[in-house]
């Protein structure tokens, strides 16, 4: 799968490892989110229409990010005594 963040035009983010780990993907997303300028929905629409990435790749990336955030929340909840369960 092509690096989604580079495909969206953010060349400042380093290339991922061949098989990115969930924390690596989450960190890349954070970097991307901080530096991205423009309308994300319009950019994704244009990239899908141009064939730079497919709907399946987009859905796969969204799923991976969702899992990474869920894992992060679970870890935070299990390691922080101030977070109620």
N, C-alpha and C positions, 0 to 999 in steps of 0.2 A: 504494500500500500504506500502510495506517495505520502510524503510528510504533509499533512493537512495544513499545518501552520505556514510552511513555506509556500504552499500552493495559494494560500490566501494573501501572499505578498509580504510576509514578514521574514526577511532574510537575516535579521539580527539574531534569531534563535539558532543555536548550534544544531547540527545534524543529530538525530537520535541514534542510539545504538541499534544494531540490526533487529533485535527483538527488545523494544523498549519495555522497561519495567513500569508498573503502575505509578510509582512515585516520580519517575522520570517524566512520564507523560503529564502528570499533574503539574510538575514544575514548568514544563514547556508551555502548558496552557496558561499558567499564571504569567509567565513572561510575555506570551503572546497577547494576553488580555491587557496588560499594562502598556504595551507599545502599539497596539492596533489602532489605526485611525480610519474612520469611514463608517459606512453603514454595514454591519456584519451580515444582515439578511440579504442585502443587495449584492454584496461581494460573493456570498455563497451561491446565490442564484446565478450570477455571471459565471462562476467557476464550474457549476454543474452544467450550464448551457454550453460552455466552451469545451467540455469534456476533460478538463484538467483533473477532475475527480468525479466519481460516480455517486449516485444516490446511496448505493450499498456501502461505499467507503465512508460517506458522511455518517450514515447510521451506525456503522461500526465504530467510528471515532467518538460519536456521541455516547454510545453505550459504554465504551471504555472510560470516558471521562466521568460518566455517572457512577460506574463501579468504583473508580478511584476516589471520588468524593464520598461515597458511602463508606468505603474502607477508612478514609481519613476521619469521618465522623464517628465511626465505631471505635477507632483507636483513641480518639480524643475523649469519648465518653468513658471508655474503659480505663484510661490512665489519669483522668482528671477527677479528683474527689469532689470538686465543686459542681460538676455537671450532674444533674438529676437524671435518674433512669426511669 
